[in-house]
Amino acid sequence: MDKAKLEALRSRFGGDNESVIYDPAFKAVADRLFDKKGTRVAPYAGIPTLLDAPYRAIDWADPDFSDLDVALLGVPMDLGITNRNGCRFGPRALRAIERVGPYHHVLGCMPGKDMRVADIGDVPFRSRFKLESSHEDIEAAVAKIVAADVVPLSAGGDHSMTLPILRAVGRERPVGMIHIDAHCDTSGPFDGSRFHHGGPFRQAVLDGVLDPERTIQIGIRGSSEYLWEFSTRSGMTVIHAEEISTLGTGRIAEMAREKAGGGPVYLSFDIDSLDPAFAPGTGTPEIGGLTTREAQEILRGLKGMDIVGGDVVEVAPQYDATTNTAHAGAQMLFEILSLMVFSPSRKGQA
C-alpha cells in the first residue's frame, strides 16, 4: 500500500477519529441509533417484540392508537390449517428474532424512526377452539385499528386470518392485493368449511372487500392447481413459480405495480412462497419456490405503492431447527414495514 495513502487513512479513521462517520446519510442513521456514549441497546436484551418496536399495551375495550402510524399485531391462530398445524406460534417466533433492521440500506429508510410504530400485542381471542369466532375477533380488532387511521401489519397465524383483516381494511372500499404465496388460496369449501386457509381470497372477493381486477398472485406452484380456477376467472393475475426465472424479479414487481396500483393495496406474504430450503418451518411446504433474495427484490420494487395493510403468515417454528424460517419471516415483515414509509397515504405523517 502507498504509505501516503495509509497515513491519510490513519489520520481520517484512526486515533480520535475512530468513531467518526463522515458520510452524511450514514451519520444520520447512527445519530438516531446510538446514545452519546456510542452505545445502543443490545439486540438480545429486553422484552422481545415484533421488529424490536416499542411495546404498547392496549385496552381493547377502549383502545388508543391516536399517535401511531403502523400497529404491529400478532395473530396466534391456526384453526384454518389443512396440513401441519403450529403457526399459532408464529408471532412469538418472529418476536424472538433479533438484528432485523432498523436501517433499510436499499430503500434508504428507518421505518421504526421514520414512522410511529408499536407492537400492540396479540388479537384478544375469546376462544382458542372456534374458527368462526376467531375470525370475528380478528376483524373487530383490525377494524378498531383502521378506524383510528392506523395501518395494520400482522404476524400470523394461518392464512385464513387475512379474510377478516380484509373485511376490516376493505370495509369502505375494496382494496387491491399483492399476494406472494405458493398457493392461490381461492378454493371452495373444504370439509364443510369455507373459512380454511386455502380459500380466504375467494371469500374476500365474494364479500366485496377485495378487487380481483387489482390482485396479483406471485410464486404459485405445487399439486393444488385444480383448486385455483376462481383466481383467473375472477380477473386475478397469477404468476407461477416456474415463470419467475424467465420474467425476472424486476418485471414481476413492475407487473404488480401495473395490476394493483392506482389505489389502496394490501400486501400478504405467505412464508411458504419461499422454497423449503430457505423456510422449512411451515405447514404446507412446496419445493421450487422463491429464494429470499428474489422475494426481497420483488418487495423492494413496490416502493411508492399505497400499502394500507399487510401480513406475514404461516410461520410454524417447530418444523425448523435452525430458526431460518422465523428469520426470513421477520425480514419480510421488515420489508413490508419499510415500504409503508413511502405509501402516499402515510407520507409526511411521522
Phi, psi and omega per residue, in radians:
M1 nan 2.487 3.079
D2 -1.068 2.235 -3.051
K3 -1.105 -0.654 3.133
A4 -1.127 -0.680 3.110
K5 -1.155 -0.721 3.122
L6 -1.072 -0.770 -3.141
E7 -1.134 -0.636 3.106
A8 -1.133 -0.698 3.105
L9 -1.160 -0.724 3.119
R10 -1.086 -0.688 -3.128
S11 -1.192 -0.659 -3.063
R12 -1.445 -0.594 -3.009
F13 -2.076 0.007 -3.129
G14 -1.921 3.131 3.067
G15 1.004 -2.260 -3.121
D16 -1.178 -0.207 -3.095
N17 -1.756 0.173 -3.055
E18 -1.009 -0.573 -3.080
S19 -1.739 0.067 -3.100
V20 -1.348 2.324 3.020
I21 -1.953 2.066 -3.002
Y22 -1.562 -0.601 -3.125
D23 -1.110 2.157 -3.066
P24 -1.025 -0.691 -3.122
A25 -1.187 -0.782 3.123
F26 -1.161 -0.670 3.123
K27 -1.103 -0.672 3.119
A28 -1.096 -0.651 3.090
V29 -1.144 -0.873 -3.104
A30 -1.072 -0.679 -3.126
D31 -1.106 -0.448 -3.133
R32 -1.526 -0.227 -3.056
L33 -1.884 -0.630 -3.019
F34 -1.754 2.533 3.070
D35 -1.437 -3.089 -3.063
K36 -1.128 -0.356 3.113
K37 -1.515 -0.046 3.121
G38 1.451 0.373 3.121
T39 -2.071 2.852 3.054
R40 -2.436 2.856 -3.114
V41 -1.060 2.335 3.118
A42 -1.102 2.402 -3.068
P43 -1.119 -0.363 -3.110
Y44 -1.722 0.100 -3.089
A45 -1.788 2.730 3.068
G46 1.492 -3.051 -3.139
I47 -1.430 2.200 -3.106
P48 -1.190 2.345 3.077
T49 -2.355 2.895 3.075
L50 -1.080 2.119 3.118
L51 0.972 0.487 3.124
D52 1.013 0.441 3.094
A53 -1.264 2.709 3.055
P54 -1.016 2.511 3.115
Y55 -1.535 2.348 3.110
R56 -2.146 1.961 3.071
A57 -1.273 2.324 -3.068
I58 -2.032 2.296 2.940
D59 -1.547 1.742 -3.008
W60 -1.188 -0.283 3.046
A61 -1.289 -0.473 3.123
D62 -2.603 1.209 -3.018
P63 -1.276 2.584 3.100
D64 -2.182 1.881 3.107
F65 -1.995 0.306 -2.887
S66 -1.049 -0.477 -3.074
D67 -1.879 0.367 -3.137
L68 -1.928 2.592 2.946
D69 -1.681 -0.748 -3.101
V70 -2.310 2.326 3.062
A71 -1.902 2.066 3.039
L72 -1.481 2.210 -2.964
L73 -2.295 2.282 3.041
G74 -1.543 2.437 3.110
V75 -2.240 1.371 -3.059
P76 -1.421 1.325 -3.077
M77 -2.509 2.253 3.105
D78 -2.384 0.662 -3.129
L79 -1.321 -0.176 -3.135
G80 -1.722 0.174 -3.083
I81 -1.242 2.450 3.088
T82 -1.845 -0.217 -3.128
N83 -2.200 -1.988 -3.102
R84 -1.454 2.153 3.117
N85 -1.500 -3.119 3.104
G86 2.169 -0.138 -3.133
C87 -1.330 0.025 2.949
R88 -1.094 -0.368 3.096
F89 -1.559 0.024 -3.113
G90 -1.038 -0.864 -3.140
P91 -1.012 -0.712 3.138
R92 -1.163 -0.660 3.127
A93 -1.147 -0.718 3.126
L94 -1.165 -0.613 3.124
R95 -1.166 -0.447 -3.102
A96 -1.425 -0.134 -3.125
I97 -1.445 2.265 3.133
E98 -1.953 2.916 3.061
R99 1.105 0.662 2.911
V100 -1.898 2.048 -2.970
G101 1.352 -2.899 0.193
P102 -1.567 -0.100 -3.083
Y103 -1.811 2.302 3.073
H104 -1.806 1.836 -2.981
H105 -1.287 -0.393 3.132
V106 -1.445 -0.836 -3.138
L107 -1.420 -0.262 3.088
G108 1.185 0.864 -3.123
C109 -2.569 2.860 3.008
M110 -2.215 1.525 -2.974
P111 -1.010 -0.592 3.117
G112 -1.213 -0.310 3.095
K113 -1.842 -0.577 -3.102
D114 -1.333 -0.370 3.098
M115 -2.266 2.888 3.055
R116 -1.618 1.885 -2.991
V117 -2.199 2.472 3.065
A118 -2.583 2.592 2.943
D119 -1.482 1.992 -3.069
I120 -1.712 0.287 3.104
G121 1.512 -2.672 -3.044
D122 -1.919 2.755 3.003
V123 -1.013 2.300 3.100
P124 -1.393 1.783 -3.107
F125 -1.527 2.433 3.083
R126 -1.360 -0.521 -3.111
S127 -2.587 2.429 3.084
R128 -1.493 -0.009 -3.017
F129 -1.928 -0.239 -2.988
K130 -1.973 1.983 -3.098
L131 -1.134 -0.857 -3.073
E132 -1.083 -0.740 3.136
S133 -1.224 -0.536 3.079
S134 -1.134 -0.698 3.072
H135 -1.097 -0.702 3.090
E136 -1.071 -0.707 -3.133
D137 -1.164 -0.697 3.112
I138 -1.111 -0.835 -3.131
E139 -1.058 -0.742 -3.117
A140 -1.114 -0.733 -3.128
A141 -1.160 -0.824 -3.106
V142 -1.197 -0.596 3.109
A143 -1.056 -0.648 3.108
K144 -1.175 -0.636 3.098
I145 -1.148 -0.849 -3.107
V146 -1.113 -0.684 -3.137
A147 -1.077 -0.442 3.116
A148 -1.540 0.156 -3.114
D149 1.069 0.684 3.097
V150 -2.002 2.480 -3.118
V151 -1.533 2.210 3.100
P152 -1.509 2.335 3.027
L153 -2.271 1.937 -2.914
S154 -1.927 2.608 3.052
A155 -2.051 2.117 -3.100
G156 -1.822 3.138 0.300
G157 1.467 2.656 -3.139
D158 -1.460 2.864 -2.957
H159 -1.237 -0.206 3.067
S160 -1.118 -0.358 -3.128
M161 -1.127 -0.396 -3.093
T162 -1.236 -0.432 3.089
L163 -1.067 -0.961 3.110
P164 -1.123 -0.510 3.064
I165 -1.138 -0.780 3.117
L166 -1.121 -0.587 3.086
R167 -1.086 -0.592 3.109
A168 -1.394 -0.803 -3.088
V169 -1.232 -0.614 -3.086
G170 -1.737 0.308 -3.062
R171 -1.108 -0.718 -3.093
E172 -1.450 -0.543 3.102
R173 -2.796 2.510 3.129
P174 -1.114 2.492 -3.132
V175 -1.827 2.793 2.958
G176 -1.465 3.002 -3.113
M177 -2.605 2.400 2.908
I178 -1.881 2.027 -2.971
H179 -2.109 1.988 -3.126
I180 -1.913 2.059 -2.901
D181 -2.903 2.845 2.959
A182 -1.450 -0.338 -3.020
H183 -2.258 2.544 -3.126
C184 -1.253 -0.484 3.132
D185 0.998 0.781 3.097
T186 -2.236 0.556 -3.128
S187 -1.454 2.987 3.093
G188 -1.465 -2.845 -3.102
P189 -1.032 2.595 3.117
F190 -2.288 2.149 -3.095
D191 0.899 0.664 3.064
G192 1.473 0.081 -3.140
S193 -2.184 2.362 3.065
R194 -1.647 0.044 -3.005
F195 -1.866 0.307 3.121
H196 -1.308 3.031 -3.055
H197 -1.326 -0.059 3.106
G198 -1.664 0.062 -3.071
G199 -2.450 0.306 -3.036
P200 -1.120 -0.532 -2.999
F201 -1.493 -0.427 2.948
R202 -1.091 -0.849 -3.102
Q203 -1.139 -0.651 3.140
A204 -1.114 -0.677 3.075
V205 -1.144 -0.816 -3.118
L206 -1.145 -0.467 3.082
D207 -1.381 -0.175 3.107
G208 1.418 0.326 -3.124
V209 -1.879 -0.153 3.126
L210 -2.218 2.228 3.134
D211 -1.568 1.896 -3.108
P212 -1.156 -0.462 3.129
E213 -1.228 -0.263 3.099
R214 -2.057 0.570 -3.116
T215 -2.139 2.334 3.074
I216 -2.244 2.391 -3.108
Q217 -2.068 2.185 -2.928
I218 -2.150 2.272 3.049
G219 1.716 0.236 -2.998
I220 -1.212 2.400 -3.103
R221 -2.912 -3.066 3.059
G222 1.668 -2.953 -2.965
S223 -1.673 0.149 -3.045
S224 -1.865 0.360 -3.085
E225 -0.971 -0.599 -3.087
Y226 -1.133 -0.215 -3.134
L227 -1.578 -0.169 -2.922
W228 -1.816 0.365 -3.114
E229 -0.960 -0.620 -3.081
F230 -1.028 -0.581 -3.083
S231 -1.006 -0.993 -3.077
T232 -1.281 -0.624 -3.136
R233 -1.148 -0.525 -3.119
S234 -1.491 -0.231 3.098
G235 1.938 0.096 3.092
M236 -1.268 2.628 3.000
T237 -1.654 2.250 -3.109
V238 -2.041 2.129 3.074
I239 -1.928 1.990 -3.128
H240 -1.372 2.727 -3.123
A241 -1.026 -0.578 -3.124
E242 -1.135 -0.323 -3.119
E243 -1.568 -0.199 -2.976
I244 -1.142 -0.775 -3.101
S245 -1.185 -0.529 3.120
T246 -1.346 -0.808 -3.115
L247 -1.262 -0.725 -3.065
G248 1.533 2.610 -3.063
T249 -1.160 -0.584 3.124
G250 -1.104 -0.782 3.131
R251 -1.171 -0.649 3.132
I252 -1.126 -0.747 3.078
A253 -1.078 -0.677 3.112
E254 -1.119 -0.728 3.107
M255 -1.110 -0.680 3.112
A256 -1.098 -0.718 3.118
R257 -1.150 -0.721 3.133
E258 -1.142 -0.696 -3.062
K259 -1.345 -0.850 -2.966
A260 -1.771 -0.129 -3.114
G261 -1.236 3.088 3.111
G262 1.457 0.258 3.133
G263 3.081 -3.103 -3.141
P264 -1.143 2.455 -3.049
V265 -2.279 2.403 2.992
Y266 -1.801 2.430 -3.105
L267 -2.064 2.008 -3.104
S268 -2.048 2.168 -3.076
F269 -2.100 1.929 3.043
D270 -1.562 2.230 -3.068
I271 -1.100 -0.374 3.114
D272 -1.328 -0.018 2.960
S273 -1.117 -0.505 3.095
L274 -1.347 2.575 3.058
D275 -1.066 2.518 3.123
P276 -0.998 -0.333 3.054
A277 -1.095 -0.498 -3.137
F278 -1.766 -0.473 -3.065
A279 -2.536 1.316 3.133
P280 -1.287 -0.334 -3.030
G281 -1.477 1.279 3.133
T282 -2.665 2.853 -2.993
G283 -1.386 -0.488 -3.093
T284 -2.329 1.219 -3.085
P285 -1.215 2.545 3.101
E286 -2.375 2.156 3.121
I287 -1.214 2.847 3.111
G288 1.470 0.433 -3.053
G289 -1.655 -3.011 3.128
L290 -1.139 2.617 2.892
T291 -1.469 2.839 3.099
T292 -1.093 -0.632 3.137
R293 -1.150 -0.744 3.112
E294 -1.072 -0.733 3.127
A295 -1.090 -0.749 3.110
Q296 -1.095 -0.732 -3.129
E297 -1.093 -0.712 3.115
I298 -1.138 -0.833 -3.119
L299 -1.079 -0.773 -3.106
R300 -1.144 -0.409 3.088
G301 -1.305 -0.042 -3.109
L302 -1.700 0.132 -3.111
K303 -0.944 2.275 3.099
G304 1.732 -0.185 3.083
M305 -1.297 2.705 -3.070
D306 -1.537 1.442 -3.076
I307 -1.499 2.004 -3.052
V308 -1.822 0.127 3.097
G309 3.019 2.809 3.135
G310 -2.906 2.942 3.092
D311 -2.727 2.770 2.925
V312 -2.181 2.159 -2.990
V313 -2.232 2.923 2.950
E314 1.272 0.364 3.010
V315 -1.358 2.032 3.138
A316 -2.073 1.592 -2.905
P317 -1.142 -0.388 -3.077
Q318 -1.221 -0.202 3.082
Y319 -1.671 0.201 -3.050
D320 -2.414 1.815 -3.108
A321 -1.328 -0.211 -3.048
T322 -1.706 -0.214 -3.001
T323 1.169 0.195 3.135
N324 -1.053 -0.643 -3.098
T325 -1.149 -0.813 3.117
A326 -1.122 -0.645 3.108
H327 -1.105 -0.798 3.108
A328 -1.100 -0.713 3.134
G329 -1.098 -0.751 3.118
A330 -1.121 -0.664 3.122
Q331 -1.139 -0.724 3.121
M332 -1.173 -0.599 3.060
L333 -1.100 -0.701 3.101
F334 -1.156 -0.671 3.107
E335 -1.065 -0.776 -3.127
I336 -1.164 -0.759 3.110
L337 -1.054 -0.706 3.130
S338 -1.118 -0.670 3.096
L339 -1.087 -0.556 -3.104
M340 -1.150 -0.385 3.072
V341 -1.028 -0.580 -3.022
F342 -1.792 0.122 3.086
S343 -1.183 2.264 -3.103
P344 -0.939 -0.619 -3.108
S345 -1.304 -0.219 -3.135
R346 -1.896 -0.303 -2.989
K347 -1.028 2.326 3.065
G348 1.430 0.088 -3.089
Q349 -1.651 -0.225 -3.114
A350 -1.282 nan nan
